[in-house]
Amino acid sequence: MAVYPICIQSYTTAPQVTNGTWKLSKADWTTFSSKAYSDLVQNYSNDLEDPIEHFTDILTNIANSRPLSLKANRDQKKRDPVWLNDEYMNSIRSRRKATRKVKTCPTSANIENLRITRAKTRRTIKSTKRKS
């Protein structure tokens, strides 16, 4: 069976491209291509209002089907580390505040305060990571 190129024209604006979460390296491309070929041949007609949207819908439906498992798991949420607690965050905030103060007004007192705050922050980070 010879496969001819399909020319598709659309007179409407293209849909917005969204950031997909496709795992292309884990896709079963043989199943995808055979299913795409069969669905596109069965569902194709020349008298569609928007053939590009129809084509995209068919491919998206195939990709979203369970056997292909192209989509990443969206339910997994990144968890904060155990050591990321209030003491840690307050220490980081005070270091940032001291850094900003030195950038705006680099006096010797502010620079000395920044050195002390950095040392305290280093100590706090090490101790909170050690405790966790």
C-alpha positions in Angstrom: 0.0 0.0 0.0 1.5 3.3 -1.1 1.3 6.2 1.4 0.9 9.6 -0.2 1.6 12.9 1.5 -1.4 14.6 3.1 -1.7 18.3 2.5 -3.6 20.1 5.3 -4.7 23.7 5.2 -6.3 25.7 7.9 -7.8 29.2 7.7 -8.1 29.6 11.5 -5.3 30.6 13.9 -3.1 27.9 15.3 -3.8 26.8 18.9 -1.4 28.0 21.6 1.5 25.7 22.2 1.6 24.5 25.8 4.5 22.9 27.7 3.9 19.2 27.5 5.3 16.7 29.9 6.0 14.0 27.3 8.5 11.2 28.1 9.6 10.6 24.6 12.4 8.3 25.5 10.0 5.8 27.2 7.4 5.8 24.4 6.4 2.6 22.6 6.9 4.1 19.1 5.9 1.0 17.1 2.5 0.8 18.9 2.1 4.6 18.6 2.9 4.6 14.8 0.6 1.7 14.0 -2.3 3.1 16.0 -1.7 6.6 14.5 -1.7 5.1 11.0 -4.9 3.2 11.5 -6.8 6.0 13.2 -5.7 8.6 10.7 -6.7 6.5 7.7 -10.1 5.7 9.3 -11.0 9.2 10.5 -9.6 11.3 7.6 -12.0 13.1 5.3 -11.5 16.1 3.0 -14.6 18.1 4.1 -13.5 18.9 7.7 -13.9 22.5 9.0 -10.5 22.5 10.6 -8.3 19.6 9.5 -5.3 20.6 11.5 -7.3 20.6 14.8 -8.8 17.2 13.8 -5.3 15.8 13.0 -3.9 17.2 16.3 -6.9 15.8 18.3 -6.4 12.3 16.9 -2.6 12.3 17.7 -3.2 13.7 21.2 -5.8 11.1 21.9 -3.5 8.3 20.8 -0.6 9.8 22.9 -2.9 10.0 26.0 -4.0 6.4 25.7 -2.9 4.2 28.5 -0.6 1.6 26.7 1.7 4.3 25.3 2.4 6.0 28.7 3.9 9.1 27.1 2.9 11.5 29.8 4.9 12.0 33.0 3.3 11.6 36.3 1.9 15.0 37.3 0.8 13.9 40.7 4.3 13.7 42.1 5.1 16.9 44.0 8.6 17.9 45.0 9.0 17.7 48.7 11.1 20.1 50.7 14.2 18.6 52.4 13.8 17.7 56.1 16.4 20.2 57.1 14.6 23.1 55.4 12.9 24.4 58.6 12.2 27.9 60.1 15.5 28.3 61.7 17.3 27.6 58.4 15.0 30.0 56.4 15.4 32.8 59.0 19.1 32.4 58.8 19.1 32.6 55.0 16.8 35.7 55.2 19.1 37.5 57.6 22.1 36.8 55.4 20.3 38.1 52.3 19.2 41.2 54.2 22.8 41.9 55.3 24.1 41.3 51.8 21.5 43.8 50.4 22.5 46.3 53.1 26.2 46.1 52.1 25.3 46.5 48.4 23.3 49.7 49.1 25.5 51.2 51.8 29.0 49.6 52.0 30.1 50.9 55.4 32.6 49.1 57.5 29.9 48.3 60.1 27.7 46.8 57.5 30.5 44.7 56.0 31.5 43.4 59.5 27.8 42.6 60.2 27.7 40.7 56.9 30.8 38.6 57.8 29.2 37.7 61.2 25.9 36.9 59.6 27.5 34.7 57.0 29.4 32.8 59.7 26.2 32.3 61.7 24.3 31.1 58.6 27.0 28.6 57.7 26.9 27.3 61.3 23.1 27.1 61.2 23.0 25.3 57.8 25.6 22.7 59.0 23.8 22.1 62.3 20.3 21.7 60.7 21.6 19.3 58.1 23.4 17.3 60.7 20.3 17.1 62.9 18.0 15.9 60.2 
